[in-house]
């Protein structure tokens, strides 16, 4: 693991996003709240937040961080059709939170898939990437 003890604690923010692509009928089932497993969007949101908090247990050599804020927003998009998933993670510390944001999006997308796979096997998880990073020595990054 990289030694970050000499780095100053600064405010850091990372935003990641991805999407879950499905048929319009499956999206309508999610939006109406009639999926057999329950509230797909609410469950995926909580799963993403929980995953961000446990990133260091999932990714080898990733530092455990005391996160100050995690948000996971999931927007149904009829044009895809599917769901757009976006996570924002904030910390004041010596290392960034890109991995936490990416993990939050990944697990939220996987949760959506898990909750609807009985309805549609062809669901695709796509485009998981870092959108923005603020803070630290490397400064501001925007995709």
C-alpha positions in Angstrom: 0.0 0.0 0.0 1.3 3.5 -0.8 2.4 5.6 2.2 0.2 8.7 2.3 1.2 9.8 5.8 3.3 12.8 4.5 0.5 14.1 2.3 -1.7 16.9 3.6 -5.3 16.3 4.4 -7.3 18.2 1.8 -10.9 18.2 0.7 -11.4 15.7 -2.2 -14.3 14.9 -4.4 -14.9 12.3 -7.1 -17.9 11.8 -9.4 -18.4 8.6 -11.4 -21.2 7.4 -13.6 -22.5 4.4 -15.6 -25.7 3.1 -17.1 -27.9 0.1 -17.1 -29.5 -0.5 -20.5 -32.7 -2.5 -20.8 -36.0 -2.7 -22.7 -38.6 0.0 -22.2 -40.9 -2.6 -20.7 -38.4 -3.5 -18.0 -37.7 0.2 -17.3 -41.5 0.8 -17.0 -41.6 -2.1 -14.5 -38.9 -0.4 -12.4 -40.4 3.0 -12.6 -43.9 1.8 -11.6 -42.5 0.0 -8.5 -43.8 -3.4 -9.6 -40.6 -5.4 -9.7 -41.0 -8.7 -7.8 -37.9 -8.0 -5.7 -39.2 -4.6 -4.6 -37.9 -1.0 -4.9 -35.2 -1.4 -7.5 -33.9 2.2 -7.5 -34.0 2.6 -3.7 -32.3 -0.7 -3.1 -29.6 0.1 -5.7 -29.0 3.6 -4.2 -28.4 2.1 -0.7 -26.2 -0.7 -2.2 -24.0 1.9 -3.9 -23.6 3.9 -0.7 -22.7 0.8 1.3 -20.2 -0.3 -1.4 -18.4 3.1 -1.3 -18.0 2.7 2.4 -16.4 -0.8 1.9 -14.2 -0.1 -1.0 -11.0 -0.8 0.8 -12.3 -4.3 1.6 -13.0 -5.0 -2.0 -10.1 -3.4 -3.9 -6.6 -4.7 -2.8 -4.2 -2.0 -1.5 -7.0 0.7 -1.4 -6.8 2.9 1.7 -9.7 2.8 4.2 -11.2 6.3 4.3 -13.6 8.1 6.7 -15.9 9.4 4.0 -17.7 12.6 4.7 -20.4 12.3 2.0 -21.7 9.7 -0.5 -24.6 10.3 -2.8 -25.9 7.9 -5.4 -28.4 9.3 -7.9 -30.3 7.0 -10.3 -32.3 8.5 -13.1 -34.6 6.4 -15.3 -34.0 7.4 -19.0 -36.6 6.4 -21.6 -34.2 7.3 -24.4 -31.7 4.6 -23.5 -33.9 3.0 -22.3 -32.5 2.3 -18.9 -31.0 4.0 -15.8 -28.3 6.5 -15.5 -26.3 6.0 -12.2 -24.1 8.7 -10.8 -22.1 8.7 -7.5 -20.4 11.5 -5.8 -18.0 10.9 -2.9 -16.3 13.4 -0.6 -13.6 13.2 2.0 -11.0 15.3 3.7 -7.9 13.3 3.8 -4.5 12.5 2.2 -5.8 10.4 -0.7 -8.6 10.6 -3.3 -11.9 8.9 -3.5 -12.1 7.9 -7.2 -12.2 4.2 -6.3 -15.1 4.8 -3.9 -17.1 6.6 -6.5 -16.4 4.0 -9.1 -17.3 1.2 -6.7 -20.5 2.9 -5.7 -21.6 3.1 -9.4 -20.6 -0.4 -10.1 -22.5 -2.0 -7.2 -25.6 0.2 -7.8 -25.6 -1.0 -11.5 -25.1 -4.7 -10.4 -27.9 -4.3 -7.9 -30.3 -3.1 -10.6 -29.2 -6.0 -12.8 -29.8 -8.5 -9.9 -33.2 -7.2 -9.2 -34.5 -7.4 -12.8 -32.6 -10.3 -14.3 -35.6 -12.6 -13.9 -37.5 -10.3 -16.2 -34.8 -9.6 -18.7 -31.6 -11.5 -19.2 -30.2 -9.1 -21.9 -29.7 -6.1 -19.5 -26.3 -4.5 -20.1 -24.1 -2.5 -17.7 -22.1 0.1 -19.7 -19.9 3.1 -19.5 -18.7 3.1 -15.9 -16.1 5.9 -15.7 -14.7 8.7 -13.6 -16.5 12.0 -14.6 -14.6 14.4 -12.3 -12.0 14.6 -9.6 -11.2 17.6 -7.4 -8.5 18.1 -4.8 -5.1 16.7 -4.1 -1.7 17.2 -5.8 -3.0 16.4 -9.3 -5.7 19.0 -9.1 -8.9 19.1 -11.1 -9.8 16.4 -13.7 -12.9 16.4 -15.8 -13.7 13.8 -18.5 
